[in-house]
């Protein structure tokens, strides 16, 4: 895919959705971190339903740590891998309180040192909470990048590096959200909605759906 096509794709994304953001619901940097940690192998909708039950009362590192692993697990048992996620969330609270004065760190190394926080989660937090032009490659972004040929790659790191290289700087801050939303609602896994797609004429997917 040539640079002109890529620029036009993101120009259209921006025109259609000038200020995209995550669909996770949160009220602080800490709550965003926990929501993203819980969202692995779970939908944002499922996470929002669960966090609405405990964020209002236990939405700080201090209060969540006091809540404890067992009680937190009860709140999130509707989410996959809930026991492991509860353990990681409480351990994360402990580290934030002991090493970061209860504040979510703004650097990748410190974020990835938190239990259950990998590169993708760190990228989401850096982008959404702190306005850094990082791109977290999930299954949606991986699919869209390869299918459209915006930034094809064999694994998520290759796709991330391709997107960082090929996306014009002016679009990098919001690219993560545009690509996720496009993959979630238009460029879906089984039968992409090509007739409804605003970038279909630019996409290099060879077997577009016709209806």
Residue frames as qw, qx, qy, qz and C-alpha x, y, z in Angstrom:
[[0.000, 0.889, 0.459, 0.000, 0.00, 0.00, 0.00],
 [0.444, 0.422, -0.019, 0.790, 1.39, 3.39, -0.95],
 [0.215, -0.207, -0.446, 0.844, 1.66, 6.41, 1.38],
 [0.269, -0.100, -0.212, -0.934, -1.11, 8.32, -0.42],
 [0.596, -0.319, -0.652, -0.342, -3.61, 5.54, 0.24],
 [0.502, -0.306, -0.648, 0.484, -2.67, 5.33, 3.90],
 [0.054, -0.087, -0.197, 0.975, -3.03, 9.07, 4.36],
 [0.431, -0.177, -0.380, -0.799, -6.45, 9.04, 2.68],
 [0.583, -0.321, -0.746, -0.024, -7.61, 6.13, 4.85],
 [0.390, -0.358, -0.548, 0.647, -6.80, 7.97, 8.07],
 [0.093, -0.019, -0.079, -0.992, -8.13, 11.24, 6.70],
 [0.527, -0.290, -0.548, -0.581, -11.47, 9.51, 6.21],
 [0.553, -0.350, -0.698, 0.292, -11.33, 7.89, 9.64],
 [0.216, -0.202, -0.330, 0.896, -10.77, 11.33, 11.17],
 [0.269, -0.124, -0.276, -0.915, -13.57, 12.93, 9.17],
 [0.601, -0.333, -0.637, -0.351, -16.01, 10.25, 10.28],
 [0.720, -0.606, -0.321, 0.111, -14.90, 10.24, 13.93],
 [0.252, 0.809, -0.245, 0.470, -12.80, 13.31, 14.87],
 [0.202, -0.591, 0.596, -0.504, -12.32, 12.39, 18.55],
 [0.831, -0.092, -0.522, -0.166, -12.31, 8.63, 18.99],
 [0.239, -0.560, 0.647, -0.458, -11.73, 7.04, 22.36],
 [0.124, 0.055, -0.985, 0.103, -11.95, 3.71, 24.15],
 [0.583, -0.382, -0.434, -0.571, -15.33, 2.14, 24.83],
 [0.547, -0.248, -0.679, 0.423, -14.17, 1.13, 28.29],
 [0.287, -0.838, -0.182, -0.427, -15.81, 3.21, 31.02],
 [0.674, -0.187, -0.384, 0.602, -13.54, 4.69, 33.67],
 [0.169, -0.960, -0.202, -0.100, -13.14, 7.75, 35.88],
 [0.320, -0.854, 0.383, 0.148, -9.39, 7.90, 36.45],
 [0.382, 0.613, -0.684, -0.104, -6.06, 6.68, 35.08],
 [0.250, -0.253, 0.894, -0.273, -6.11, 3.91, 37.67],
 [0.688, 0.287, 0.510, -0.428, -9.58, 2.77, 36.67],
 [0.649, 0.629, -0.299, -0.308, -8.53, 2.73, 33.01],
 [0.124, 0.515, -0.846, 0.053, -5.52, 0.56, 33.89],
 [0.429, -0.023, 0.833, -0.349, -7.70, -1.92, 35.78],
 [0.715, 0.471, 0.230, -0.463, -10.35, -1.95, 33.03],
 [0.540, 0.628, -0.515, -0.220, -7.76, -2.68, 30.36],
 [0.082, -0.369, 0.908, -0.179, -6.19, -5.37, 32.54],
 [0.559, 0.164, 0.699, -0.414, -9.62, -7.00, 32.86],
 [0.634, 0.562, -0.028, -0.531, -10.40, -6.69, 29.14],
 [0.066, 0.426, -0.862, -0.267, -7.97, -9.37, 27.96],
 [0.158, -0.118, -0.955, -0.221, -10.05, -12.06, 26.22],
 [0.048, 0.596, 0.709, -0.374, -13.22, -10.19, 27.21],
 [0.194, 0.675, 0.426, 0.571, -15.44, -7.61, 25.54],
 [0.081, 0.227, -0.233, 0.942, -15.45, -3.98, 26.65],
 [0.565, -0.411, -0.256, -0.669, -19.18, -4.34, 27.29],
 [0.816, -0.315, -0.481, 0.067, -18.63, -7.23, 29.71],
 [0.502, 0.016, -0.386, 0.774, -15.87, -5.31, 31.49],
 [0.143, -0.345, 0.013, -0.928, -18.05, -2.20, 31.82],
 [0.707, -0.445, -0.368, -0.410, -20.88, -4.22, 33.37],
 [0.786, -0.248, -0.444, 0.350, -18.48, -5.68, 35.93],
 [0.397, 0.096, -0.266, 0.873, -16.56, -2.51, 36.81],
 [0.297, -0.518, -0.177, -0.782, -19.80, -0.55, 37.29],
 [0.757, -0.491, -0.416, -0.111, -20.40, -2.76, 40.31],
 [0.746, -0.463, -0.201, 0.434, -17.21, -1.87, 42.16],
 [0.438, 0.368, 0.021, 0.820, -15.54, 1.22, 40.66],
 [0.239, -0.775, -0.149, -0.566, -17.88, 3.65, 42.50],
 [0.705, -0.697, 0.038, -0.121, -16.89, 2.27, 45.93],
 [0.800, -0.397, 0.315, 0.320, -13.49, 0.71, 45.31],
 [0.663, 0.705, 0.133, 0.211, -12.10, 2.72, 42.39],
 [0.021, 0.896, -0.425, 0.129, -8.77, 3.75, 43.93],
 [0.579, 0.338, -0.714, 0.199, -5.63, 1.67, 44.55],
 [0.121, -0.283, 0.688, -0.657, -6.09, 2.03, 48.31],
 [0.689, 0.005, 0.307, -0.656, -9.72, 0.93, 48.37],
 [0.854, 0.276, -0.352, -0.267, -9.29, -1.88, 45.86],
 [0.397, 0.364, -0.777, 0.326, -6.29, -3.26, 47.72],
 [0.313, -0.167, 0.641, -0.681, -8.33, -3.19, 50.93],
 [0.807, 0.116, -0.069, -0.575, -11.17, -4.96, 49.13],
 [0.500, -0.361, 0.787, 0.007, -8.87, -7.90, 48.50],
 [0.118, 0.240, -0.832, -0.486, -8.50, -10.60, 45.89],
 [0.085, 0.279, 0.954, -0.073, -11.40, -12.83, 46.95],
 [0.226, 0.670, 0.484, -0.516, -14.01, -10.08, 47.05],
 [0.199, 0.576, -0.369, -0.702, -12.77, -8.51, 43.82],
 [0.009, -0.069, 0.938, 0.339, -13.03, -11.92, 42.14],
 [0.213, 0.501, 0.793, -0.274, -16.72, -12.03, 43.12],
 [0.251, 0.719, 0.096, -0.642, -17.31, -8.73, 41.31],
 [0.295, 0.607, -0.521, -0.523, -15.59, -9.86, 38.11],
 [0.501, -0.088, 0.861, -0.001, -16.55, -13.55, 37.95],
 [0.669, 0.616, 0.345, -0.232, -18.60, -12.89, 34.79],
 [0.344, 0.829, -0.403, -0.181, -15.32, -12.13, 32.96],
 [0.938, 0.202, -0.250, 0.126, -13.00, -14.81, 31.64],
 [0.656, 0.205, -0.430, 0.585, -9.92, -15.69, 33.69],
 [0.308, -0.834, -0.090, -0.449, -11.42, -13.73, 36.58],
 [0.806, -0.560, -0.049, 0.188, -9.37, -15.40, 39.35],
 [0.702, 0.052, 0.092, 0.705, -6.05, -14.61, 37.67],
 [0.146, 0.652, 0.183, 0.721, -7.20, -11.10, 36.83],
 [0.526, -0.814, -0.133, -0.208, -8.30, -10.46, 40.43],
 [0.819, -0.373, 0.016, 0.435, -4.92, -11.65, 41.67],
 [0.542, 0.271, 0.166, 0.778, -3.06, -9.42, 39.18],
 [0.082, -0.788, -0.229, -0.565, -5.25, -6.40, 39.92],
 [0.634, -0.771, -0.069, -0.004, -4.66, -6.59, 43.67],
 [0.780, -0.202, 0.116, 0.581, -0.93, -7.17, 43.16],
 [0.352, 0.539, 0.218, 0.734, -0.89, -4.15, 40.85],
 [0.335, -0.871, -0.163, -0.321, -2.56, -2.04, 43.54],
 [0.774, -0.560, 0.003, 0.295, 0.11, -3.10, 46.02],
 [0.654, 0.077, 0.186, 0.730, 2.95, -2.10, 43.69],
 [0.107, 0.726, 0.248, 0.633, 1.31, 1.22, 42.83],
 [0.502, -0.843, -0.107, -0.158, 0.96, 2.03, 46.52],
 [0.791, -0.481, 0.113, 0.362, 4.44, 0.88, 47.52],
 [0.624, -0.054, 0.336, 0.703, 6.47, 2.09, 44.56],
 [0.194, 0.385, 0.414, 0.802, 4.47, 4.85, 42.84],
 [0.070, 0.137, 0.405, -0.901, 2.57, 6.59, 45.65],
 [0.402, 0.482, 0.698, -0.344, -0.70, 5.26, 44.26],
 [0.366, 0.711, -0.129, -0.586, -0.19, 6.96, 40.90],
 [0.883, 0.342, 0.304, 0.107, -0.19, 5.13, 37.56],
 [0.431, -0.486, 0.391, 0.653, 3.29, 5.52, 36.02],
 [0.516, 0.768, 0.035, -0.378, 3.63, 7.18, 32.63],
 [0.159, 0.629, -0.708, -0.279, 6.47, 5.08, 31.23],
 [0.828, 0.159, -0.436, -0.314, 6.32, 1.72, 29.48],
 [0.441, 0.272, -0.793, 0.321, 8.93, -0.02, 31.64],
 [0.202, -0.109, 0.647, -0.727, 7.10, 0.72, 34.88],
 [0.729, 0.095, 0.020, -0.677, 3.73, -0.23, 33.42],
 [0.792, 0.229, -0.537, -0.180, 4.98, -3.53, 32.03],
 [0.213, 0.267, -0.814, 0.470, 6.45, -4.36, 35.45],
 [0.550, -0.112, 0.376, -0.737, 2.91, -4.48, 36.86],
 [0.343, 0.027, 0.938, -0.038, 1.33, -7.96, 37.16],
 [0.453, 0.550, 0.700, -0.055, -0.82, -8.82, 34.16],
 [0.262, 0.887, -0.007, -0.379, 0.26, -5.75, 32.20],
 [0.733, 0.082, 0.457, 0.498, 1.86, -6.60, 28.88],
 [0.263, -0.080, 0.327, 0.904, 2.85, -4.47, 25.94],
 [0.078, -0.519, -0.638, -0.563, -0.71, -4.11, 24.63],
 [0.380, -0.777, -0.486, 0.129, -2.14, -2.98, 27.98],
 [0.436, -0.479, -0.009, 0.762, 0.74, -0.57, 28.50],
 [0.188, 0.146, 0.468, 0.851, 0.19, 0.92, 25.04],
 [0.191, -0.690, -0.615, -0.329, -3.52, 1.47, 25.71],
 [0.443, -0.758, -0.314, 0.362, -2.79, 3.26, 28.99],
 [0.412, -0.296, 0.188, 0.841, 0.03, 5.36, 27.52],
 [0.085, 0.310, 0.554, 0.768, -2.20, 6.39, 24.63],
 [0.285, -0.673, -0.586, -0.351, -5.58, 6.89, 26.29],
 [0.516, -0.746, -0.313, 0.280, -4.52, 8.20, 29.70],
 [0.460, -0.619, 0.129, 0.623, -1.36, 10.08, 28.83],
 [0.443, 0.851, 0.033, -0.281, -1.76, 11.08, 25.18],
 [0.282, -0.529, 0.685, 0.414, 1.26, 9.23, 23.85],
 [0.647, 0.450, -0.296, -0.540, 1.05, 8.11, 20.18],
 [0.238, -0.251, 0.938, 0.000, 1.33, 4.41, 20.95],
 [0.694, 0.118, -0.380, -0.600, -0.59, 1.72, 19.08],
 [0.491, -0.208, 0.796, -0.288, -1.83, -1.34, 20.96],
 [0.463, 0.203, -0.688, -0.520, -2.30, -4.17, 18.49],
 [0.600, -0.010, 0.674, -0.432, -5.20, -6.40, 19.51],
 [0.494, 0.209, 0.819, 0.202, -6.98, -8.99, 17.34],
 [0.386, 0.830, 0.369, -0.162, -9.02, -6.27, 15.61],
 [0.065, 0.887, -0.316, -0.331, -6.04, -4.11, 14.69],
 [0.400, -0.321, 0.801, 0.309, -4.01, -7.15, 13.64],
 [0.514, 0.443, 0.728, 0.093, -6.82, -8.25, 11.32],
 [0.309, 0.912, 0.194, -0.187, -7.49, -4.81, 9.84],
 [0.132, -0.789, 0.468, 0.375, -3.80, -4.06, 9.30],
 [0.382, -0.171, 0.848, 0.326, -3.26, -7.33, 7.45],
 [0.463, 0.545, 0.699, 0.008, -6.54, -7.44, 5.54],
 [0.270, 0.934, 0.125, -0.197, -6.36, -3.89, 4.24],
 [0.787, 0.253, -0.002, 0.563, -2.55, -4.11, 3.84],
 [0.124, -0.968, 0.063, -0.208, -2.09, -0.88, 5.80],
 [0.081, -0.700, 0.680, -0.202, 0.67, -2.61, 7.77],
 [0.941, -0.007, -0.289, -0.174, 0.82, -6.35, 7.18],
 [0.016, -0.601, 0.737, -0.309, 2.82, -8.48, 9.61],
 [0.615, -0.017, -0.785, -0.070, 3.09, -12.03, 10.88],
 [0.469, -0.423, -0.665, 0.398, 2.75, -11.12, 14.55],
 [0.158, -0.917, -0.363, 0.036, 1.49, -8.25, 16.69],
 [0.444, -0.648, 0.149, 0.601, 4.93, -6.69, 17.20],
 [0.390, 0.076, 0.565, 0.723, 5.57, -6.65, 13.44],
 [0.047, 0.738, 0.572, 0.355, 2.20, -5.01, 12.84],
 [0.335, -0.868, -0.204, 0.305, 2.81, -2.46, 15.61],
 [0.440, -0.436, 0.322, 0.716, 6.18, -1.51, 14.14],
 [0.286, 0.340, 0.639, 0.628, 4.64, -1.30, 10.66],
 [0.081, -0.861, -0.485, -0.126, 1.87, 0.99, 11.86],
 [0.401, -0.777, -0.006, 0.485, 4.37, 3.21, 13.70],
 [0.429, -0.196, 0.486, 0.736, 6.41, 3.43, 10.51],
 [0.181, 0.340, 0.686, 0.617, 3.64, 3.95, 7.98],
 [0.091, -0.829, -0.552, 0.008, 0.96, 6.04, 9.72],
 [0.244, 0.628, -0.028, 0.739, 1.53, 9.79, 9.25],
 [0.277, -0.005, -0.593, 0.756, 2.39, 11.53, 12.52],
 [0.310, -0.161, 0.064, -0.935, -0.74, 13.66, 12.58],
 [0.765, -0.176, -0.352, -0.510, -2.91, 10.53, 12.87],
 [0.489, 0.176, -0.812, 0.266, -0.85, 8.43, 15.30],
 [0.190, -0.149, 0.605, -0.759, -2.50, 9.55, 18.52],
 [0.672, 0.127, 0.267, -0.679, -5.96, 8.43, 17.39],
 [0.498, 0.326, -0.711, -0.374, -5.03, 5.60, 15.00],
 [0.018, 0.062, -0.955, 0.290, -5.32, 2.95, 17.70],
 [0.395, 0.323, 0.587, -0.628, -8.98, 3.79, 18.36],
 [0.560, 0.462, -0.237, -0.646, -9.96, 4.18, 14.71],
 [0.390, 0.303, -0.843, -0.213, -8.52, 0.80, 13.80],
 [0.092, 0.069, 0.916, -0.384, -10.11, -1.00, 16.75],
 [0.472, 0.403, 0.381, -0.685, -13.54, 0.48, 16.06],
 [0.527, 0.452, -0.465, -0.549, -13.22, -0.30, 12.36],
 [0.282, 0.188, -0.940, -0.032, -12.35, -3.90, 13.16],
 [0.182, 0.149, 0.807, -0.541, -15.05, -4.22, 15.80],
 [0.453, 0.508, 0.438, -0.588, -17.95, -2.91, 13.72],
 [0.585, 0.660, -0.185, -0.433, -17.04, -2.95, 10.00],
 [0.498, 0.516, -0.694, -0.064, -14.01, -5.09, 9.18],
 [0.761, -0.363, 0.398, -0.361, -15.28, -7.95, 11.34],
 [0.366, -0.412, 0.822, 0.142, -13.63, -11.35, 11.37],
 [0.547, 0.190, 0.814, 0.051, -16.00, -13.67, 9.55],
 [0.379, 0.631, 0.562, 0.378, -17.90, -11.54, 7.05],
 [0.246, -0.284, -0.059, 0.925, -16.47, -8.04, 6.73],
 [0.279, 0.770, 0.510, -0.262, -19.07, -5.38, 5.95],
 [0.439, -0.052, 0.387, 0.809, -17.32, -4.15, 2.81],
 [0.098, 0.641, 0.540, 0.536, -20.43, -2.47, 1.27],
 [0.337, -0.900, -0.274, -0.026, -20.71, -0.31, 4.42],
 [0.701, -0.362, 0.017, 0.614, -17.00, 0.44, 4.61],
 [0.121, 0.966, 0.043, -0.225, -15.83, 4.01, 4.12],
 [0.117, -0.725, 0.588, 0.338, -12.38, 2.91, 2.92],
 [0.851, 0.168, 0.498, -0.025, -13.41, -0.03, 0.73],
 [0.651, 0.756, -0.006, 0.065, -12.06, 1.60, -2.43],
 [0.073, 0.831, -0.526, 0.166, -8.66, 2.03, -0.78],
 [0.724, -0.369, 0.562, -0.155, -8.48, -1.35, 0.94],
 [0.337, 0.511, -0.729, -0.306, -6.36, -4.00, -0.77],
 [0.550, -0.027, 0.790, -0.270, -8.33, -6.99, 0.52],
 [0.089, 0.174, -0.764, -0.615, -8.84, -9.16, -2.57],
 [0.217, -0.335, -0.886, -0.236, -12.07, -10.97, -1.73],
 [0.204, -0.033, 0.289, -0.935, -14.39, -8.19, -0.59],
 [0.209, 0.427, 0.855, -0.208, -17.92, -9.13, 0.42],
 [0.024, 0.246, 0.506, 0.826, -20.56, -7.86, -1.99],
 [0.449, -0.550, -0.352, -0.610, -23.59, -7.63, 0.28]]
